[in-house]
């Protein structure tokens, strides 16, 4: 089994992404095969993991896919690697509100039987760091706290004070990063700028993180800790096993990609391929037509609001998408995809598949959702219950069509269902709902036969 370590923190902002991405890049620079994984639904951090590791970043989200799939999905993503780095979410014990440790980094660490490396922002602490680390170590004794990385340390004297406090506690310090060590990673309204939008700059950032982490952390000790994780004893997740017999006909399913649509889980394309589809990537900022033979379109999330002018200028592709949707072929869109299918986004023409307008707002909508399908669609049967999440600063008017997609507690029905169309703000992880891929591919063959 691949060596593995979970990078956690007391709260957001302590430096998990810096350490996790830097570890991946530093181990890769040693010639090791590495894989990166992210607890929770976040799409952006896995993009940096992918740059550092050279393979897809993977999400591990017990709420979205079920706790029983976490170890198999990890094993699938880590197959053939020497060491895997799992970046946590928020604070170590933060999970789904009101549901205990569900979805927390602590839960995933226990499901993976993996040691935890706790990254602590020590910029405003002295000996009190020992009390903080003691609390995180003792809160759940079943969580294996293997070491600490001290981040944003101000001076040699500051480092000495922190180390002495933790020596008394008996927790090894496996690295120290100074305040000036942070690599510049630009942010905007939904967090870090995705790696796919930064190209050469993002690669330079990852290379810088590799150097910072190699200089400040004890890579040999961290690798030894990762190698001390016991066997998991699970078979890797398999898309083929999940979907069963592939649909005959090998229909082309186009999947939106490129800088405007970076929010996608790697397992979606794998499930589509296992269900019998030929998956073809289309970049709405560059491609003027859909791939030859397209029988279905899947559009995930991303930042169309940032690229609205470029998307609007691509009139030939907008018309092709509209024609595909009008033919009754499956078109599945979530969040950013919903905006692109609307009549307009911030006043700029979009695909016009939906009689709706989209606009940026100052309000962040973020959180997990337990939803029920209001209408039968290409994705779900009427009444089917799903777990998903929302993550956007936009609004669509109207919120729903004549046949809404989903409804959840505390909210009105939302989304649009019509013929083969399903468009909604709700993000899903298909590894938790593998029937979606087969349902979509079957519909593509039936509608266009």
Secondary structure, 3 states (H helix, E strand, C coil): CCEEEEEEECCCCCCHHHHHHHHHHHHHHCCCCEEEEEECCCCHHHHHHHHHHCCCCEEECHHHHCHHHHHHHHHHHHCCCCEEEEECCCCCCCCCCCCCCCCCHHHHHHHCCCEEEEEEECCCCCCHHHHHHHHHHHHCCCCCEEEEEEEEECCHHHHHHHHHHHHHHCCCEEEEEEHHHCCCCCEECCEECCHHHCCHHHHHHHHHHHHHHHHHECHHHHHHHHHCCCCCCCCCCCHHHHHCCCCCCCCEEEEEECCCCCECCHHHHHHHHHCCCEEEEEECCCCCCCCCCEEEEEECECCCCCCHHHHHHCHHHHHHHHHHHHCCCEEEEECHHHHHHCCEECCEECCCCCCCEEEEEEEEEEEEEEEEECCCCCCCCCCCEEEEEEEEEEEEECCECCCCCEEECCCCCEEEEECCEEEECCECCHHHCCHHHHHHHHHHHHHHC
